[in-house]
């Protein structure tokens, strides 16, 4: 558990108490479900390795991508209030997870203030992430959405001790396009454009960010403003 983001600020004894809650580690093969929409909420799931996508189905049966979870992140927080999972969680690659019984975690958090505070922080991050997504889809153009997505992944990997400039895109371009509300062709075109202009380098699903400042500029300029960093690279 010390490798995950949950036990920040806990002492050795408290970490041992938290570790004792872990029922088992599960290895989930690519394409397999961890939980489905409507399943009873019993556990939070911490990703030890691999990655997971979460999606819902619209009223007409269309897939709507809602989130991607990476190494060290916690899944299932959005189910705490209703006691039902709100999405389908599917492994994007062979993924190792820890199962954390929520009822026991809740009882332990009452005894350990630092753990309760960390749970609140994680739930706050979940809310902020959803608010940011609404902003991306409502106010940003296609290039800005994709640049923001890459910066978001960069920041999350960096927070977990990995490179902020080199990482693997485990999700498909179809999933990325669905998540950002774009066409697959648009995602492919923008990635190619960013690569040609030396903002990023792409090798299949491996991404290298060559100009972080340019990605930030793309995200932050007005919707119809020119992009000086793009012009500079071109």
C-alpha positions, 0 to 999 in steps of 0.5 A, a space after each residue: 500500500 505504501 506505493 499507492 497514494 492512499 496512505 500519505 502521512 500514516 505511521 508504520 503501525 497505521 500502515 500495517 492496519 491498512 495493509 491488513 485490509 487488503 483481501 488479495 491481489 488480482 491479476 486482470 487480463 486485458 479486456 476483462 471487467 473489474 466491475 460493471 455498472 449497477 454492481 453493488 459497491 463493496 470494494 475500492 480497487 487500487 491499481 498496482 500495475 497496468 491501467 483501466 478504462 471506465 465507461 457507461 452506456 447511453 440510453 441508446 446503447 452508445 459507449 461513453 468513456 468516462 475515465 482512465 485509471 493509471 498505476 497507483 490510482 484508486 477506482 470506485 470512489 464515485 460509488 460511495 454515495 449510492 453503493 452502486 458502481 456507476 461505470 464499467 471498469 475494463 483492463 486496458 492491459 494485463 493489470 494487477 489490482 488490490 481489493 480494499 473492502 470499503 466498510 472496513 476501510 471506513 471504520 479504520 478511517 474513523 480511528 486514523 484521522 490522516 487516512 480519513 483526510 486522504 480519502 476526502 482528498 481523493 474524493 475531491 480530486 475525483 470531483 475536480 477531474 469531472 469539472 475539468 472534463 466538462 470545461 474541456 468539452 464545452 470550451 476547448 477546441 480539438 487541439 486544446 482538448 488533446 493537449 490538455 489530455 496529454 498534459 493530464 497524463 504527464 502530470 499523473 505519471 510525474 506524481 507517481 515518480 515516473 517520467 513526465 515526458 515519456 509514457 505509454 498510451 495504453 488506451 486506443 485512439 478510439 477510446 481517447 476520441 470518445 473521452 474527448 468528444 472528438 472523431 478518431 480521425 481528428 485525434 490521429 490528425 492532431 497527434 500527427 501534426 504535433 509530431 511533425 511540428 516537434 511538440 511530441 514524438 510518437 512511436 506506435 503508442 509510446 509518447 515523448 513530449 519534446 516541448 511541454 511549454 508548447 502544449 501549455 500554450 495550446 491549452 491556454 490560448 483563446 479558442 480562435 487565437 493563433 499558436 505561436 509555438 506551433 508557428 515557431 516549430 513549423 
